[in-house]
Amino acid sequence: MEKINRSNTAFSQKLPVKIVQFGEGNFLRAFVEYAFQKLNNEADFNAGIAVVQPIDKGLVKMINDQDGLYTLFMKGVKKGEEIQEKELITNIVKAVDPYASFQEFLALAKEEELAFIISNTTEAGIEYIQSDLPTMQPPVSFPAKLTVLLHERFKYFNGDKSKALTIIPCELINYNSDTLKEIVLKYCADWNLEPAFKTWLTEDCSFHNTLVDRIVPGYPKDQIEEYNSQLTYKDDLIVSAESFFLWVIEGDEKLKTKLPFEKTDLDVKIVADMQPYRTRKVRILNGAHTAMVPFSLLYGNETVKETVDNAFTGEFVNKAVFDEINETLNMDRAELASFSEEILDRFRNPFIKHLLSSIALNSISKFKVRVLPSLTGYIDVHHKLPVHLTFAFASLIRFYKGTWRGESLPVNDSEDITSFFNGLWTSDDYNKIARLTLQNKSFWDEDLTAIPSLTDAIAKALEEIDANGVEQGFVNFKKYLN
């Protein structure tokens, strides 16, 4: 088959560059490009994307070899129904490697219709590197490259307010835009850039915090023959993603006008405060993942899908989410229920093999951030311990023993944490084990033995797990707690 490009397809006309995107990886191509293609198709947005490779090695040559064209496959489950879709993405106009052609990178600042900067340079990408200088071609960090590009645009258009840009980072850190803006302003100070540029940057450009949510496995190398069989052309940039899509952007009515996503069926929320949505995702999606790993592995499951499909572990996760986690969130009940159903559909996705062992990394710190606030929040609301989250907590402690019925468990954490549990589990005194774990402030930032009945409940759950296994142990523990 012939490799896809614009000369052998109907997509020979290139769109005007309205978006410069730092990052060319799987996630952005399955998320941002897809979103803006929807805007182009359904809202006549007419936006082309210029992709910038943020590090020295990347996909720019592969993207340019295919004239920016590639196929996105989306698979998932919605209300019990399997969904499979594919779409040819056509809105990448060019891909630029600033390490190979710095002048081509600077030329992007001079694009007349440029309006947006989008980025996903990984969580480590938004960093301040003191040694970065404006004379470097290019500077090392993404924020320094962005500062250079913005300053070039400011100079070229003589500070024209109408040429200011809307900056929307998608890196997975909280307050991603606030952090990025702070670093850009630090470079302005370091490099003694003119005060008028700083004014243009702070008063005319706008920065927007975001939350992005879509699982993107990427290039499906293990099933590539199956994917290729659905195409009539050769595509080296196939990307696979789940069907679920959520983009929450902090912004006002002005941003809604700039980005008319309400004309599409995409779940893009432009809101004044994205923190409730971030809390919802962390508590429900990430919290359910973290809570399920220890007890589900002890039960004998290997994947997330097995966990939610199994009668016992599936009901456990369902009740932990709907009866306990959601009870702690100050959001609309119907919206929480709908989001939770979508999460469980995502967990059931037969096209994604999500190993519990891969989620087990750093489970103690994850539990503190993702699950513990739901456990303590439930106590605040109902004045009693949540049965499922408390048992999940005990399962976590038992998991860190490292072995179960003669088999090793996939414990993967820092040496200080594993050493603590190695010493702890030399004892068979469940009360002592519970007490010493709960009062370890280096884990939880507080002494959890101060929570009434929690130490005794954890000790009882540990005893039941060892004596009767996870399923019968939970049945007995529930009777004890009630």
Salt bridges, closest charged atoms under 4 A:
GLU42 OE2 - LYS38 NZ 3.35
ASP65 OD2 - LYS61 NZ 2.95
GLU111 OE2 - LYS94 NZ 3.85
GLU112 OE1 - LYS163 NZ 2.89
GLU152 OE2 - LYS110 NZ 3.87
GLU152 OE1 - LYS155 NZ 3.75
GLU194 OE1 - HIS151 NE2 2.88
ASP213 OD1 - ARG346 NH2 2.86
GLU226 OE2 - LYS75 NZ 3.37
ASP236 OD2 - LYS3 NZ 3.16
ASP236 OD1 - LYS234 NZ 2.63
GLU242 OE2 - ARG346 NH2 2.44
GLU253 OE2 - LYS256 NZ 3.27
ASP265 OD1 - LYS38 NZ 2.90
ASP267 OD1 - LYS269 NZ 3.19
ASP309 OD2 - LYS305 NZ 2.82
ASP323 OD2 - LYS319 NZ 3.86
GLU324 OE2 - HIS388 ND1 2.91
GLU327 OE1 - HIS382 NE2 2.99
GLU335 OE2 - ARG280 NH1 3.43
ASP345 OD1 - ARG348 NH1 3.26
ASP445 OD2 - LYS368 NZ 3.09
GLU464 OE2 - LYS460 NZ 3.29
ASP466 OD1 - ARG398 NE 2.63
